Amino acid sequence: MLKKRFFKTKDEVEVTFEWPKSAEQSIAIAGDFTDWQPVAMKYSKAKKAFNFKTRFPKNEQFQFRYLIDGEIWENDPKADAYVPNDCGTDNSMLCTAEA
């Protein structure tokens, strides 16, 4: 799940990526903003979810996917869009423009 926070005085958007925990032991996020290198997401016991928070420039688009337990790639069900990738599947798309 994506949560976006826009700032009135900054040209950036704070984005929280969140994946609810079920049987997963670890979740990492990878995208064009990490050079597709998986970055571990932190587990929050209070929220019972893995999360990763970062900031992006406004009015841009970024592709990403979640890596579950180091083996399974998944998209975000609440992504702004999906785009085909070179592996024959889709990537999640994050758009940082205000609606």
Protein Blocks (a to p, Z undefined) as FASTA:
>chain_A
ZZddddfkbccdcdddddddfkbfbdcdddfkloopacdddddfklopacddddddehia
cdddddeehlaccddfkbfbdcddfkopacddddfbdZZ
